[in-house]
């Protein structure tokens, strides 16, 4: 399995959030400064910003009052319609960005699931991997090692014990190594979470507090933030671990962006967050994935946001 490339999908999502925020309130100096700071983070940020902003004809520049007025007059757009229209247009380019990683994932994946699909797979060593929706794994089993890459989504691994042949799973920057154990692993909008059902695992991530490795036991969890390189840790009740297998998400003070990404695997198309501050807020609750749209509404409601489906493949979360 080859190494993963730059996380273009995550950067695209961030750029979309910023563009919509700016278009929603173009005079807001905070929004302008957020865009400038984000673009200054590196050439990849600037490149993706330029491509996303180009959808609105902005070419990566802040529109002048005159150009904004001319654009609204010529298109007959109110501020609300401009934001909604922007979300639809950006959803189109988002689909283009999503397509390339999906093609790459399909080329590397040994097993892949679709929207709303949960599937259990018996691996060559007798271990069992349960894949969540919109998830994919690649396998590399050798005489001395068993290696899995979680290319997208989430999976629960019930590992067959072979002390002489370690079992490891990598997703993005995080590697989990186990002998005989069961654990849940998820990649939700750049938040990588490991939760141990039973047994013992070691978790590593370079350039982070996990660089030297950290051992997790039954009910322990750790979340690694790819953007800040920071971690959170704690303990869960047994019923909370991989509850998505029973079409439930049990959350305790989790970021809205993480929950939206997770629930989004049950909803066709793209979910666009019109205000990044919504995603940063934390909520708790039990969310029933048998009605994923209602679950999504329940997640964002405490933040004062609402869910609008603006097309069959674009869902927008925005302030009330």
TAVENJO-V791199 format. One record per residue. N is the residue number from 1. RES is the residue in one small letter. PHI is phi as a letter, one per 20 degrees, with the letter a starting at -180 (* if undefined). OMEGA is omega in radians with two decimals (none if undefined). D_CENTER is the distance of its C-alpha to the mean C-alpha in whole Angstrom. Layout:
BEGIN
n=N res=RES phi=PHI omega=OMEGA d_center=D_CENTER
n=N res=RES phi=PHI omega=OMEGA d_center=D_CENTER
END
This chain:
BEGIN
n=1 res=x phi=* omega=-3.12 d_center=22
n=2 res=x phi=e omega=-3.14 d_center=21
n=3 res=x phi=f omega=3.13 d_center=19
n=4 res=x phi=f omega=3.11 d_center=15
n=5 res=x phi=e omega=3.13 d_center=16
n=6 res=x phi=g omega=-3.09 d_center=14
n=7 res=x phi=e omega=-3.08 d_center=11
n=8 res=x phi=f omega=-3.10 d_center=12
n=9 res=x phi=f omega=3.13 d_center=9
n=10 res=x phi=f omega=3.14 d_center=7
n=11 res=x phi=f omega=3.10 d_center=11
n=12 res=x phi=f omega=3.10 d_center=12
n=13 res=x phi=g omega=3.13 d_center=9
n=14 res=x phi=f omega=-3.14 d_center=11
n=15 res=x phi=f omega=3.11 d_center=14
n=16 res=x phi=f omega=3.12 d_center=14
n=17 res=x phi=g omega=-3.11 d_center=14
n=18 res=x phi=f omega=3.13 d_center=17
n=19 res=x phi=f omega=-3.12 d_center=19
n=20 res=x phi=f omega=3.10 d_center=19
n=21 res=x phi=f omega=-3.13 d_center=19
n=22 res=x phi=f omega=-3.14 d_center=22
n=23 res=x phi=f omega=-3.14 d_center=24
n=24 res=x phi=f omega=-3.13 d_center=24
n=25 res=x phi=b omega=-2.99 d_center=26
n=26 res=x phi=f omega=-3.13 d_center=27
n=27 res=x phi=e omega=-3.05 d_center=30
n=28 res=x phi=f omega=-3.11 d_center=28
n=29 res=x phi=f omega=3.11 d_center=28
n=30 res=x phi=f omega=3.13 d_center=25
n=31 res=x phi=f omega=3.13 d_center=23
n=32 res=x phi=f omega=-3.13 d_center=25
n=33 res=x phi=f omega=3.10 d_center=25
n=34 res=x phi=f omega=3.13 d_center=21
n=35 res=x phi=f omega=-3.11 d_center=21
n=36 res=x phi=f omega=-3.13 d_center=24
n=37 res=x phi=f omega=-3.14 d_center=22
n=38 res=x phi=f omega=-3.12 d_center=19
n=39 res=x phi=f omega=-3.09 d_center=21
n=40 res=x phi=f omega=-3.07 d_center=23
n=41 res=x phi=f omega=3.09 d_center=20
n=42 res=x phi=r omega=-3.10 d_center=21
n=43 res=x phi=f omega=3.14 d_center=22
n=44 res=x phi=f omega=3.08 d_center=19
n=45 res=x phi=f omega=-3.13 d_center=18
n=46 res=x phi=f omega=-3.13 d_center=21
n=47 res=x phi=f omega=-3.11 d_center=21
n=48 res=x phi=f omega=3.08 d_center=18
n=49 res=x phi=g omega=-3.12 d_center=19
n=50 res=x phi=g omega=-3.11 d_center=22
n=51 res=x phi=f omega=3.13 d_center=21
n=52 res=x phi=f omega=-3.12 d_center=19
n=53 res=x phi=f omega=-3.10 d_center=21
n=54 res=x phi=f omega=3.11 d_center=24
n=55 res=x phi=g omega=3.13 d_center=23
n=56 res=x phi=e omega=-3.14 d_center=25
n=57 res=x phi=m omega=-3.08 d_center=27
n=58 res=x phi=e omega=-3.14 d_center=27
n=59 res=x phi=l omega=3.09 d_center=27
n=60 res=x phi=m omega=-3.11 d_center=25
n=61 res=x phi=d omega=3.03 d_center=27
n=62 res=x phi=f omega=-3.10 d_center=28
n=63 res=x phi=f omega=3.06 d_center=30
n=64 res=x phi=f omega=3.11 d_center=34
n=65 res=x phi=g omega=-3.08 d_center=35
n=66 res=x phi=f omega=-3.13 d_center=37
n=67 res=x phi=f omega=3.11 d_center=35
n=68 res=x phi=f omega=-3.13 d_center=32
n=69 res=x phi=f omega=3.14 d_center=36
n=70 res=x phi=f omega=-3.11 d_center=37
n=71 res=x phi=f omega=-3.13 d_center=33
n=72 res=x phi=f omega=-3.13 d_center=33
n=73 res=x phi=f omega=-3.09 d_center=37
n=74 res=x phi=f omega=-3.11 d_center=37
n=75 res=x phi=e omega=-3.14 d_center=34
n=76 res=x phi=m omega=-3.03 d_center=35
n=77 res=x phi=d omega=2.88 d_center=32
n=78 res=x phi=e omega=3.11 d_center=31
n=79 res=x phi=g omega=-3.10 d_center=29
n=80 res=x phi=f omega=-3.13 d_center=27
n=81 res=x phi=f omega=3.13 d_center=27
n=82 res=x phi=f omega=3.12 d_center=26
n=83 res=x phi=f omega=-3.13 d_center=23
n=84 res=x phi=f omega=3.11 d_center=22
n=85 res=x phi=f omega=3.10 d_center=24
n=86 res=x phi=f omega=3.14 d_center=21
n=87 res=x phi=f omega=3.14 d_center=18
n=88 res=x phi=f omega=3.14 d_center=20
n=89 res=x phi=f omega=3.14 d_center=21
n=90 res=x phi=f omega=3.07 d_center=17
n=91 res=x phi=f omega=3.13 d_center=16
n=92 res=x phi=f omega=3.13 d_center=18
n=93 res=x phi=f omega=3.07 d_center=17
n=94 res=x phi=f omega=3.11 d_center=14
n=95 res=x phi=f omega=3.09 d_center=15
n=96 res=x phi=f omega=3.11 d_center=17
n=97 res=x phi=f omega=3.14 d_center=14
n=98 res=x phi=f omega=-3.06 d_center=12
n=99 res=x phi=f omega=-3.11 d_center=15
n=100 res=x phi=f omega=3.07 d_center=16
n=101 res=x phi=g omega=-3.13 d_center=13
n=102 res=x phi=f omega=3.09 d_center=14
n=103 res=x phi=f omega=3.13 d_center=18
n=104 res=x phi=f omega=3.14 d_center=17
n=105 res=x phi=f omega=-3.13 d_center=15
n=106 res=x phi=f omega=3.13 d_center=18
n=107 res=x phi=f omega=-3.09 d_center=20
n=108 res=x phi=d omega=-3.00 d_center=19
n=109 res=x phi=e omega=2.96 d_center=18
n=110 res=x phi=e omega=3.10 d_center=21
n=111 res=x phi=b omega=-3.09 d_center=19
n=112 res=x phi=b omega=3.12 d_center=17
n=113 res=x phi=d omega=3.13 d_center=16
n=114 res=x phi=e omega=3.13 d_center=16
n=115 res=x phi=g omega=3.10 d_center=14
n=116 res=x phi=m omega=-3.08 d_center=16
n=117 res=x phi=e omega=3.03 d_center=17
n=118 res=x phi=d omega=-3.05 d_center=18
n=119 res=x phi=c omega=3.06 d_center=20
n=120 res=x phi=e omega=-3.06 d_center=22
n=121 res=x phi=c omega=3.04 d_center=23
n=122 res=x phi=e omega=-3.09 d_center=26
n=123 res=x phi=e omega=-3.05 d_center=26
n=124 res=x phi=g omega=-3.12 d_center=29
n=125 res=x phi=e omega=-3.10 d_center=30
n=126 res=x phi=n omega=3.03 d_center=29
n=127 res=x phi=f omega=3.13 d_center=26
n=128 res=x phi=c omega=3.06 d_center=24
n=129 res=x phi=d omega=3.04 d_center=20
n=130 res=x phi=d omega=-3.09 d_center=19
n=131 res=x phi=e omega=3.00 d_center=16
n=132 res=x phi=f omega=3.13 d_center=13
n=133 res=x phi=f omega=3.11 d_center=13
n=134 res=x phi=l omega=-3.09 d_center=11
n=135 res=x phi=c omega=-3.11 d_center=11
n=136 res=x phi=b omega=3.05 d_center=14
n=137 res=x phi=c omega=2.96 d_center=16
n=138 res=x phi=d omega=-3.04 d_center=19
n=139 res=x phi=c omega=3.06 d_center=22
n=140 res=x phi=b omega=-3.11 d_center=25
n=141 res=x phi=e omega=-3.12 d_center=27
n=142 res=x phi=c omega=-3.10 d_center=30
n=143 res=x phi=f omega=-3.06 d_center=34
n=144 res=x phi=d omega=-3.07 d_center=32
n=145 res=x phi=b omega=3.03 d_center=29
n=146 res=x phi=c omega=-3.06 d_center=26
n=147 res=x phi=c omega=3.09 d_center=23
n=148 res=x phi=c omega=2.95 d_center=19
n=149 res=x phi=d omega=3.00 d_center=16
n=150 res=x phi=e omega=-3.03 d_center=13
n=151 res=x phi=f omega=-3.14 d_center=12
n=152 res=x phi=a omega=2.97 d_center=9
n=153 res=x phi=n omega=-3.03 d_center=8
n=154 res=x phi=b omega=-3.12 d_center=10
n=155 res=x phi=b omega=3.04 d_center=14
n=156 res=x phi=d omega=-3.07 d_center=17
n=157 res=x phi=d omega=3.01 d_center=20
n=158 res=x phi=d omega=-2.87 d_center=23
n=159 res=x phi=e omega=3.02 d_center=25
n=160 res=x phi=f omega=-3.06 d_center=29
n=161 res=x phi=f omega=3.03 d_center=31
n=162 res=x phi=b omega=-3.04 d_center=32
n=163 res=x phi=g omega=-3.09 d_center=33
n=164 res=x phi=e omega=-3.12 d_center=34
n=165 res=x phi=c omega=-3.07 d_center=31
n=166 res=x phi=g omega=3.12 d_center=28
n=167 res=x phi=d omega=-3.13 d_center=25
n=168 res=x phi=c omega=3.09 d_center=22
n=169 res=x phi=c omega=3.11 d_center=18
n=170 res=x phi=d omega=2.94 d_center=16
n=171 res=x phi=c omega=-3.08 d_center=12
n=172 res=x phi=l omega=-3.04 d_center=12
n=173 res=x phi=e omega=-2.98 d_center=14
n=174 res=x phi=d omega=3.08 d_center=15
n=175 res=x phi=c omega=3.12 d_center=17
n=176 res=x phi=d omega=-3.14 d_center=19
n=177 res=x phi=d omega=-3.08 d_center=22
n=178 res=x phi=b omega=2.95 d_center=24
n=179 res=x phi=d omega=3.07 d_center=28
n=180 res=x phi=d omega=-3.04 d_center=28
n=181 res=x phi=a omega=3.00 d_center=26
n=182 res=x phi=c omega=-3.10 d_center=23
n=183 res=x phi=b omega=3.12 d_center=19
n=184 res=x phi=d omega=3.14 d_center=16
n=185 res=x phi=c omega=-3.10 d_center=13
n=186 res=x phi=b omega=3.04 d_center=9
n=187 res=x phi=c omega=-3.06 d_center=6
n=188 res=x phi=d omega=3.08 d_center=3
n=189 res=x phi=l omega=3.10 d_center=2
n=190 res=x phi=n omega=3.05 d_center=5
n=191 res=x phi=d omega=-3.07 d_center=7
n=192 res=x phi=d omega=-3.03 d_center=9
n=193 res=x phi=c omega=3.06 d_center=11
n=194 res=x phi=d omega=3.07 d_center=15
n=195 res=x phi=c omega=-3.07 d_center=17
n=196 res=x phi=e omega=3.07 d_center=20
n=197 res=x phi=f omega=3.02 d_center=22
n=198 res=x phi=b omega=-3.12 d_center=26
n=199 res=x phi=n omega=-3.03 d_center=27
n=200 res=x phi=c omega=3.06 d_center=26
n=201 res=x phi=c omega=3.01 d_center=23
n=202 res=x phi=d omega=-3.09 d_center=23
n=203 res=x phi=d omega=3.12 d_center=20
n=204 res=x phi=c omega=3.01 d_center=20
n=205 res=x phi=b omega=-3.10 d_center=18
n=206 res=x phi=f omega=3.08 d_center=20
n=207 res=x phi=l omega=-3.13 d_center=21
n=208 res=x phi=b omega=3.05 d_center=20
n=209 res=x phi=f omega=3.12 d_center=22
n=210 res=x phi=e omega=-3.03 d_center=21
n=211 res=x phi=g omega=-3.12 d_center=22
n=212 res=x phi=e omega=3.12 d_center=25
n=213 res=x phi=n omega=3.08 d_center=24
n=214 res=x phi=c omega=-3.12 d_center=23
n=215 res=x phi=e omega=3.11 d_center=25
n=216 res=x phi=d omega=3.11 d_center=23
n=217 res=x phi=d omega=-3.07 d_center=25
n=218 res=x phi=g omega=3.09 d_center=25
n=219 res=x phi=m omega=3.06 d_center=23
n=220 res=x phi=f omega=3.01 d_center=22
n=221 res=x phi=c omega=3.02 d_center=18
n=222 res=x phi=b omega=3.08 d_center=16
n=223 res=x phi=d omega=-3.13 d_center=13
n=224 res=x phi=d omega=3.13 d_center=13
n=225 res=x phi=e omega=-3.08 d_center=11
n=226 res=x phi=f omega=-3.06 d_center=11
n=227 res=x phi=f omega=-3.10 d_center=12
n=228 res=x phi=e omega=-3.05 d_center=15
n=229 res=x phi=m omega=3.12 d_center=16
n=230 res=x phi=e omega=3.14 d_center=16
n=231 res=x phi=c omega=2.93 d_center=16
n=232 res=x phi=c omega=-3.13 d_center=17
n=233 res=x phi=b omega=3.12 d_center=19
n=234 res=x phi=r omega=-3.14 d_center=21
n=235 res=x phi=c omega=-3.13 d_center=22
n=236 res=x phi=d omega=2.95 d_center=21
n=237 res=x phi=f omega=-3.10 d_center=24
n=238 res=x phi=g omega=-3.10 d_center=24
n=239 res=x phi=f omega=-3.12 d_center=23
n=240 res=x phi=e omega=-2.99 d_center=20
n=241 res=x phi=f omega=3.13 d_center=19
n=242 res=x phi=l omega=3.13 d_center=16
n=243 res=x phi=f omega=3.10 d_center=18
n=244 res=x phi=f omega=3.11 d_center=15
n=245 res=x phi=f omega=3.09 d_center=18
n=246 res=x phi=d omega=3.11 d_center=20
n=247 res=x phi=m omega=3.01 d_center=18
n=248 res=x phi=c omega=2.95 d_center=18
n=249 res=x phi=d omega=3.09 d_center=15
n=250 res=x phi=d omega=-3.03 d_center=17
n=251 res=x phi=d omega=3.06 d_center=16
n=252 res=x phi=c omega=3.14 d_center=18
n=253 res=x phi=l omega=3.10 d_center=17
n=254 res=x phi=e omega=3.13 d_center=13
n=255 res=x phi=f omega=3.13 d_center=11
n=256 res=x phi=g omega=-3.13 d_center=11
n=257 res=x phi=g omega=3.12 d_center=8
n=258 res=x phi=f omega=-3.12 d_center=6
n=259 res=x phi=f omega=3.10 d_center=9
n=260 res=x phi=f omega=3.11 d_center=8
n=261 res=x phi=f omega=-3.11 d_center=5
n=262 res=x phi=f omega=-3.14 d_center=7
n=263 res=x phi=f omega=-3.13 d_center=10
n=264 res=x phi=g omega=3.11 d_center=9
n=265 res=x phi=f omega=3.07 d_center=10
n=266 res=x phi=d omega=-3.06 d_center=13
n=267 res=x phi=d omega=-3.14 d_center=14
n=268 res=x phi=f omega=3.04 d_center=15
n=269 res=x phi=n omega=-3.00 d_center=14
n=270 res=x phi=d omega=3.04 d_center=12
n=271 res=x phi=d omega=-3.13 d_center=11
n=272 res=x phi=d omega=3.08 d_center=12
n=273 res=x phi=e omega=-3.03 d_center=12
n=274 res=x phi=f omega=3.14 d_center=16
n=275 res=x phi=c omega=-3.09 d_center=16
n=276 res=x phi=f omega=3.14 d_center=14
n=277 res=x phi=f omega=3.05 d_center=16
n=278 res=x phi=f omega=-3.09 d_center=15
n=279 res=x phi=f omega=-3.10 d_center=11
n=280 res=x phi=f omega=-3.12 d_center=13
n=281 res=x phi=f omega=-3.05 d_center=15
n=282 res=x phi=d omega=-3.14 d_center=15
n=283 res=x phi=c omega=3.06 d_center=17
n=284 res=x phi=c omega=3.09 d_center=18
n=285 res=x phi=q omega=3.05 d_center=19
n=286 res=x phi=d omega=-3.02 d_center=19
n=287 res=x phi=d omega=-3.04 d_center=18
n=288 res=x phi=e omega=-3.09 d_center=19
n=289 res=x phi=e omega=3.01 d_center=17
n=290 res=x phi=f omega=3.00 d_center=20
n=291 res=x phi=c omega=-3.00 d_center=20
n=292 res=x phi=f omega=3.12 d_center=16
n=293 res=x phi=f omega=3.10 d_center=17
n=294 res=x phi=f omega=3.08 d_center=19
n=295 res=x phi=f omega=3.12 d_center=17
n=296 res=x phi=f omega=3.11 d_center=14
n=297 res=x phi=f omega=3.14 d_center=18
n=298 res=x phi=f omega=3.13 d_center=18
n=299 res=x phi=f omega=-3.02 d_center=15
n=300 res=x phi=e omega=-3.08 d_center=16
n=301 res=x phi=g omega=-3.13 d_center=20
n=302 res=x phi=f omega=-3.13 d_center=20
n=303 res=x phi=e omega=-3.08 d_center=19
n=304 res=x phi=n omega=-3.14 d_center=22
n=305 res=x phi=d omega=3.08 d_center=19
n=306 res=x phi=c omega=-3.11 d_center=19
n=307 res=x phi=d omega=3.07 d_center=18
n=308 res=x phi=c omega=3.05 d_center=20
n=309 res=x phi=e omega=-3.03 d_center=19
n=310 res=x phi=e omega=2.99 d_center=21
n=311 res=x phi=b omega=-3.10 d_center=21
n=312 res=x phi=f omega=-3.11 d_center=21
n=313 res=x phi=c omega=3.10 d_center=17
n=314 res=x phi=c omega=3.06 d_center=16
n=315 res=x phi=d omega=-3.10 d_center=15
n=316 res=x phi=d omega=3.01 d_center=16
n=317 res=x phi=d omega=-3.05 d_center=15
n=318 res=x phi=b omega=3.08 d_center=18
n=319 res=x phi=f omega=3.10 d_center=21
n=320 res=x phi=f omega=none d_center=24
END
